[in-house]
Amino acid sequence: MDRHLAIDALRTELRRQLDAAVAAVRSASDEATGDQSKAEGKYDTRSTEASYLARGQAARVGALRSVVGWIETLGARGSEVVGVGSLVELEDERGSRHFFMAPGGGGTRVQVEGGRLVVVSPTAPLGAALMGLREGDSLSLPTGHEAEIVAVC
């Protein structure tokens, strides 16, 4: 999988997610403060619930902004050792799969060159298992399967 195409696809998807999260914050904030949210009785908690949602969405926006900012700084070259910013190809009995190590955005999936790329955080079980390995190394996946690192870039 081409590193440039993978980073471009991730950048596009993360920006899309950020735009959607910003819109969700606006919507939840409007819901929390709008005229329609005024309590109609002591058990009416719509505005309180909307404010909790807005706060959670705002935290997600902050995290996405951080990841988008980070991915904007990525260079064309990766490392031979798996770390944050590495594009990793794993192969096991189920075939070949591609992962991108990022400090956030874990679980994000994009299509690149007809294949699927999944973002993995170094704090996730798979990410932690991959950190520090090199092309040709084998590892036990959290699912119990054995896999080999086919490429790191």
C-alpha positions as CSV (number, residue, x, y, z in Angstrom):
1,M,0.0,0.0,0.0
2,D,1.4,3.4,-1.0
3,R,2.2,5.5,2.1
4,H,1.3,8.8,0.4
5,L,-2.1,7.5,-0.7
6,A,-2.8,6.0,2.8
7,I,-1.9,9.3,4.6
8,D,-4.0,11.3,2.1
9,A,-7.0,9.0,2.6
10,L,-6.6,9.2,6.4
11,R,-6.3,13.0,6.3
12,T,-9.5,13.3,4.3
13,E,-11.4,10.9,6.5
14,L,-10.2,12.5,9.7
15,R,-11.1,16.0,8.4
16,R,-14.6,14.6,7.5
17,Q,-15.0,13.2,11.0
18,L,-13.8,16.5,12.5
19,D,-16.4,18.5,10.4
20,A,-19.1,16.1,11.5
21,A,-18.1,16.4,15.2
22,V,-18.0,20.2,15.0
23,A,-21.5,20.1,13.5
24,A,-22.7,17.8,16.3
25,V,-21.3,20.1,19.0
26,R,-23.2,23.1,17.4
27,S,-26.4,21.0,17.3
28,A,-26.0,19.8,20.9
29,S,-25.1,23.2,22.1
30,D,-28.1,24.7,20.4
31,E,-30.3,22.0,21.9
32,A,-28.9,22.8,25.4
33,T,-29.5,26.5,25.2
34,G,-32.4,26.9,22.8
35,D,-35.9,28.0,23.7
36,Q,-37.3,24.6,23.0
37,S,-35.1,23.1,25.8
38,K,-36.5,25.1,28.7
39,A,-37.7,22.8,31.4
40,E,-41.4,22.2,31.5
41,G,-41.3,20.6,34.9
42,K,-38.9,19.4,37.6
43,Y,-38.4,16.1,35.8
44,D,-37.6,17.6,32.4
45,T,-33.9,17.2,31.9
46,R,-33.5,17.7,28.2
47,S,-31.3,20.8,28.4
48,T,-29.0,19.1,31.0
49,E,-28.7,16.0,28.8
50,A,-28.0,18.1,25.8
51,S,-25.3,20.0,27.7
52,Y,-23.6,16.6,28.6
53,L,-23.7,15.6,25.0
54,A,-22.2,18.9,23.9
55,R,-19.4,18.5,26.4
56,G,-18.6,15.0,25.2
57,Q,-18.7,16.1,21.6
58,A,-16.4,19.0,22.3
59,A,-13.9,16.6,23.9
60,R,-14.1,14.5,20.7
61,V,-13.5,17.6,18.6
62,G,-10.4,18.4,20.6
63,A,-9.0,14.9,20.1
64,L,-9.8,14.9,16.4
65,R,-8.2,18.4,16.0
66,S,-5.1,17.0,17.7
67,V,-4.9,14.0,15.4
68,V,-5.6,16.0,12.2
69,G,-2.8,18.5,13.2
70,W,-0.5,15.6,13.8
71,I,-1.2,13.9,10.5
72,E,-0.6,17.2,8.7
73,T,3.0,17.1,9.9
74,L,3.8,13.5,8.7
75,G,6.6,13.1,6.3
76,A,6.8,10.9,3.3
77,R,9.2,8.4,4.9
78,G,8.3,6.1,7.7
79,S,10.6,4.1,9.9
80,E,11.8,0.5,9.7
81,V,10.6,0.0,13.3
82,V,6.9,0.1,14.1
83,G,6.0,3.2,15.9
84,V,3.5,6.1,15.8
85,G,3.3,7.1,12.1
86,S,4.1,3.7,10.7
87,L,2.1,2.0,8.0
88,V,2.2,-1.8,8.8
89,E,1.2,-4.7,6.7
90,L,0.4,-7.9,8.6
91,E,-0.2,-11.3,7.2
92,D,-1.9,-14.3,8.9
93,E,-4.0,-17.2,7.8
94,R,-6.9,-14.8,7.0
95,G,-4.7,-12.8,4.5
96,S,-3.0,-9.5,4.5
97,R,-4.2,-6.5,6.4
98,H,-3.0,-2.9,6.7
99,F,-2.8,-0.8,9.8
100,F,-1.6,2.8,10.5
101,M,-0.2,3.6,13.9
102,A,-1.6,7.0,15.1
103,P,-1.8,8.7,18.5
104,G,-5.6,9.0,18.1
105,G,-8.4,8.2,15.7
106,G,-8.2,4.5,16.5
107,G,-10.7,2.4,14.7
108,T,-11.0,4.8,11.7
109,R,-11.2,2.8,8.5
110,V,-10.5,4.0,5.0
111,Q,-10.3,2.3,1.6
112,V,-6.9,2.8,-0.1
113,E,-6.0,1.2,-3.5
114,G,-8.8,-1.3,-3.1
115,G,-7.7,-2.4,0.3
116,R,-8.9,-1.4,3.8
117,L,-6.6,0.5,6.2
118,V,-7.4,0.6,9.9
119,V,-6.0,3.2,12.3
120,V,-4.6,1.6,15.5
121,S,-3.5,3.5,18.6
122,P,-0.3,2.4,20.4
123,T,-2.5,1.9,23.6
124,A,-4.8,-0.6,21.9
125,P,-3.8,-4.3,22.4
126,L,-2.8,-4.7,18.7
127,G,-0.9,-1.4,18.7
128,A,1.0,-2.3,21.9
129,A,1.9,-5.7,20.4
130,L,3.2,-4.1,17.2
131,M,5.3,-1.3,18.8
132,G,9.0,-1.8,18.3
133,L,8.7,-4.7,15.8
134,R,10.3,-4.8,12.3
135,E,9.5,-6.4,9.0
136,G,9.8,-10.1,9.2
137,D,8.9,-10.3,12.9
138,S,6.1,-12.5,14.1
139,L,3.6,-11.8,16.8
140,S,0.6,-13.3,18.5
141,L,-2.4,-11.2,17.8
142,P,-4.9,-10.3,20.6
143,T,-7.3,-12.7,18.8
144,G,-5.0,-15.6,19.4
145,H,-3.8,-15.9,15.8
146,E,-0.2,-15.7,14.7
147,A,0.8,-13.0,12.2
148,E,4.0,-11.8,10.4
149,I,4.9,-8.3,9.7
150,V,5.3,-8.2,5.9
151,A,6.1,-4.5,5.6
152,V,6.7,-1.4,7.7
153,C,7.0,2.1,6.1
